[in-house]
């Protein structure tokens, strides 16, 4: 029985990895109009597989029934998480008078000072430095503070959402100088959000000039790379290393 159980779990894991890799590849080939509920669908599928595995591992005579029930419950949990991510992204976009844009080129468009996107794990709000800070300053501008207020207005509805503020610089100067600057900018934005009185857990992190959006060849390119990214996670398991390419 134990060998059969291991065999079932192995099959489920193989199928799930194929499905998820297939979904990821398919998403890269989507046309301009993105699926607004992609995170919800992926969350449901992932939850179903995890639930099925847990059900199979449960003790008792009715492992097949347990697996089926676990799949249903897992799908429900996954759907709820995916829906929460999708919903937060759309609400924040509406509050900031923009739309959710998951196209990669949106981040490298110099005309975009603000980009809101989401995956099945998190919402990401990208804010350009030229809008957030004055030159050589880590203090948020008045315009930045107004946008942060609008973001926190939405987050008050989601007190369980985990917030991570991440700073990025261009490649001018030493790595150590840029690390300190990126940390200070992220910390100041994080403090601004925290002082709004929301209950969410908030973390800040500096990435120096790691993970540039575009090669730091010209002044225009460098301006694109100087940014703050605010990540919104539904749980601890969704947290990623924002300094590395996802």
C-alpha positions in Angstrom: 0.0 0.0 0.0 2.8 2.3 0.9 4.5 1.8 -2.5 1.2 2.4 -4.3 0.7 5.6 -2.2 4.2 6.9 -3.2 3.4 6.0 -6.8 0.2 8.0 -6.8 1.9 11.0 -5.2 4.8 10.8 -7.8 2.3 10.8 -10.6 0.4 13.7 -9.3 3.6 15.7 -8.8 4.8 15.0 -12.3 1.4 15.9 -13.8 1.2 19.1 -11.8 4.7 20.2 -12.8 3.8 19.7 -16.4 0.6 21.6 -16.1 2.1 24.5 -14.2 5.1 24.8 -16.6 2.7 24.6 -19.5 0.6 27.4 -17.9 3.6 29.5 -17.4 4.7 29.1 -21.0 1.2 29.8 -22.3 1.0 33.0 -20.3 4.2 34.2 -21.9 2.5 33.8 -25.3 -0.7 35.6 -24.4 -1.9 38.4 -26.7 -2.0 42.0 -25.5 -5.3 41.4 -23.6 -4.3 39.4 -20.5 -6.6 37.0 -18.7 -7.7 39.0 -15.6 -8.4 35.9 -13.7 -5.3 33.9 -14.5 -4.1 34.0 -10.9 -7.5 32.7 -9.7 -7.4 29.8 -12.1 -3.8 28.8 -11.4 -4.5 29.1 -7.6 -7.4 26.7 -8.0 -5.3 24.1 -9.9 -2.4 24.3 -7.6 -4.7 24.0 -4.5 -6.4 21.0 -6.0 -3.2 19.1 -6.5 -1.9 20.0 -3.1 -5.2 19.0 -1.5 -5.2 15.7 -3.4 -1.7 14.8 -2.1 -2.6 15.7 1.5 -5.8 13.5 1.1 -3.8 10.6 -0.1 -1.3 10.8 2.7 -4.1 10.9 5.3 -4.6 7.7 7.3 -7.7 5.6 7.0 -9.4 3.2 4.7 -10.8 5.7 2.3 -7.7 7.3 0.8 -9.3 7.8 -2.6 -12.2 9.7 -1.1 -9.8 11.7 1.1 -7.8 12.6 -2.0 -10.9 13.7 -3.8 -12.1 15.7 -0.9 -8.7 17.2 -0.4 -8.6 18.3 -4.1 -11.9 20.0 -3.7 -11.0 21.8 -0.5 -7.5 22.7 -1.9 -9.0 24.1 -5.1 -11.3 26.3 -3.0 -8.3 27.6 -1.0 -6.3 28.2 -4.1 -9.1 30.0 -5.8 -9.6 32.2 -2.8 -5.9 33.2 -2.7 -5.8 33.8 -6.5 -9.0 35.9 -6.3 -7.5 37.9 -3.5 -4.4 38.7 -5.5 -6.4 39.6 -8.6 -8.9 41.7 -6.6 -6.2 43.7 -4.8 -4.4 44.4 -8.1 -7.5 45.7 -9.7 -8.6 47.8 -6.7 -5.2 49.4 -6.4 -5.1 50.1 -10.1 -8.5 51.8 -9.9 -7.5 53.8 -6.9 -4.4 55.1 -8.8 -6.4 55.7 -12.0 -4.6 53.1 -14.1 -5.0 49.5 -15.1 -3.3 46.2 -14.3 -0.7 45.6 -16.9 1.2 42.3 -17.0 3.0 42.9 -20.2 6.9 42.8 -19.6 7.4 45.8 -21.9 5.3 47.9 -19.5 8.1 48.0 -17.0 10.7 49.2 -19.6 8.5 51.9 -21.1 10.1 55.2 -20.0 6.6 56.8 -20.2 5.3 54.6 -17.4 6.1 56.0 -13.9 3.7 53.5 -12.4 3.0 49.9 -13.3 0.7 47.5 -11.4 1.0 43.8 -12.3 0.2 40.5 -10.6 1.1 36.8 -10.7 -0.6 33.9 -8.9 1.7 34.7 -5.9 1.7 38.5 -5.5 0.8 41.9 -6.7 3.7 44.2 -7.7 3.5 48.0 -7.8 6.5 49.6 -9.7 7.1 53.3 -9.0 9.9 55.2 -10.8 12.4 57.1 -8.7 11.9 60.3 -10.6 8.3 60.4 -9.3 9.2 59.1 -5.8 12.3 61.1 -4.8 14.2 64.2 -5.6 17.7 63.8 -7.0 20.1 62.2 -4.4 17.3 62.1 -1.8 15.6 59.2 -0.1 12.7 61.3 1.2 9.4 60.6 -0.7 8.0 63.6 -2.6 4.5 64.9 -2.0 3.3 63.2 -5.2 4.7 59.9 -3.9 3.1 60.4 -0.5 -0.3 60.9 -2.2 0.0 57.7 -4.2 1.1 55.8 -1.1 -2.0 57.1 0.7 -4.2 55.7 -2.1 -2.4 52.3 -1.9 -2.9 52.1 1.9 -6.6 52.9 1.5 -7.0 49.6 -0.4 -4.7 47.7 2.0 -6.9 48.5 5.0 -9.3 46.0 3.5 -6.6 43.3 3.5 -4.9 43.4 6.9 -3.5 39.9 6.3 -1.6 41.0 3.2 2.2 41.0 3.7 3.9 44.1 2.3 7.5 44.1 1.0 9.1 47.4 -0.2 12.2 47.0 -2.4 14.5 49.6 -3.7 16.6 49.5 -6.9 19.3 51.9 -8.2 21.3 52.3 -11.4 24.9 51.1 -11.7 26.6 54.5 -11.1 28.8 54.5 -8.0 29.9 51.6 -5.9 27.7 48.6 -5.1 28.0 49.4 -1.4 26.8 53.0 -1.9 23.9 51.9 -4.0 23.0 49.2 -1.6 22.7 51.7 1.2 20.7 54.2 -0.9 18.3 51.5 -2.1 17.8 50.2 1.5 17.2 53.8 2.8 14.7 54.5 0.1 12.8 51.3 0.6 12.9 51.8 4.4 11.5 55.3 4.1 8.6 54.2 1.8 7.9 51.3 4.2 7.8 53.7 7.2 5.5 56.0 5.3 3.1 53.1 4.7 3.5 51.9 8.3 2.8 55.3 9.7 -0.6 55.4 7.9 -1.8 53.1 10.7 -2.5 49.9 8.7 -2.1 46.6 10.5 -0.2 44.7 7.8 3.3 43.2 8.3 5.8 45.4 6.4 9.3 44.6 5.3 11.8 46.7 3.4 14.8 45.6 1.3 17.5 47.1 -0.8 18.8 45.5 -4.0 21.5 48.0 -5.1 21.8 47.7 -8.9 20.8 44.1 -9.0 18.1 42.9 -11.4 18.1 45.9 -13.8 15.1 46.1 -16.1 17.4 47.2 -19.0 21.1 47.4 -19.4 22.6 50.5 -17.7 24.0 52.0 -21.0 22.5 55.5 -21.2 21.1 58.0 -18.8 17.6 57.1 -20.1 18.2 53.4 -19.4 19.5 54.2 -15.9 16.4 56.3 -15.2 14.3 53.2 -16.0 16.2 51.0 -13.5 15.9 53.5 -10.6 12.7 52.4 -9.0 10.8 51.1 -5.9 8.7 48.0 -6.1 6.0 47.2 -3.6 5.1 43.5 -3.4 1.8 42.4 -1.8 1.7 38.7 -0.7 -1.3 36.7 0.5 1.0 34.6 2.8 4.6 33.9 3.9 4.8 31.0 1.4 4.4 33.4 -1.6 7.3 35.7 -0.7 10.0 35.8 -3.3 13.6 37.1 -3.4 12.8 40.4 -5.2 16.5 41.1 -5.9 16.6 38.1 -8.3 14.8 37.5 -11.5 11.6 35.5 -11.1 
